[in-house]
Amino acid sequence: MTKKKCNGLIMRLPANIHSAHFSRVAALSAKNHLPAISPDLSWVEHQGLVSYGTDRNVRYRRAAVYVDKILKGSKPGDLPVVAPKKFELVINLKAAKQIGLTIPPSVLARADRVIR
């Protein structure tokens, strides 16, 4: 990515596929001054810059509701698909400092959580 002079990194794969490498990717992002975002909260917990996605606890509870309905006899194909209603913005200021990025106060004010 540095050879191609990329301006940023979007990690779109689910965390269960690449979370083992979050710390390594975050370190490489910081070393190369490359801002990176992921939809998974684990990303910022492993020193990534920003996560923006649905709350995993809400997703797990919703999955449990579906499992309960299926075990009680509902056909999976008859269950409605429910879109998320809330997305979480989490910003890691330590990671921002490492790459020399200043997060505007207006963005910090909109964040659901800021890691200092």
N, C-alpha and C positions, 0 to 999 in steps of 0.2 A: 504494500500500500504506500510505503514511503517512496518507492521508486516511481510509482504512478502519480505521486503528489496528491493523494486523496485529502479531502478537507475534513473527513469524519468517518465514523464507523457506526453502522446500525446492525446490532446483533438481533436477528429476527428468529433464530431457532429457539425452541422451548428450552428452558433452563435444564431440564433433565437430560438433555443431549450434550450441552456444553458447559454446565456449571462447574464441572471439575477443573475447567481451564479459565474461569473468570479471573482469578488472581493473576495468572500469567498474562492474559490478554490486557487486563487493566494496567499491569506494569509496563507492558510494551506500548500501550496507548500513551501512558504518561511519559515514557522515555522519548517517544517520537512526537510529543505535543499534538496528539491526535484526539479530538473530542469523540466520545463514544456513548451511545445510548442503547438501552435494552428495555423490552417491555417487562422484564422481571426484576423485582425488588432485590433479589440476591446479587444482582450486578453491582449496585451501589454499596451493598454490604461488603463486597469484596474489592472496594476501592475504585469502582467504576464511577463515571461522572454523573450520568442521569439515567433514571428509569422512569418510564411512563407506561402504565398498563393497569390492568384490573387487579384488585386485591386478591391475592391467592387464597386467603381464608374464605372469602365470599365464594370463590370458584369451588373450593372443597365442599362447602355447605350445600351449594347448588347441586353438586355431583351426588352428595348423599341423599338429597331429595329425589333425584332421578332413580338412584338405586332402590330406595324405599318403594317408589311407585312400581318399578319393574318387578320387584320381589312380591309385591301385592297383586300382580297379575296384569298390569298395564303393558301394552305392546310398545316397545321402544319407538317404533315408527309413528305412533300416535301422540307421543309426547311433544309439546311445543318447544321450539328452540327459543331460549330467552337470551336476548342480547344484554351485555353488561350495561349498567346504568351509571356507574361511577368509575372513573379512572384516577389513579394516583400518580402525582408528579413528585419524585424524590430526587433531590440534588445533593451531591457530595462535594462540599466546599474544599475539602482536603485535595480531592482529585483535581478540582478546578485550579487550585493554586499550583499543583505540580505541573500542569501544562501551561501555566501562565494565562489563564482565562479568568476574566472578571464577569461574574454573573450579575446582570442588572438588578437593582433592588425591586423593580416591578415584577420580574420573574420570580425572585425569591419570595415575594409576598404571595404569589399564586401557588407556591409549592405546598404540598400537603405535609412534607417533612423535609428538613434541611439537616444534613449531617455535617457537623463542624469539626 
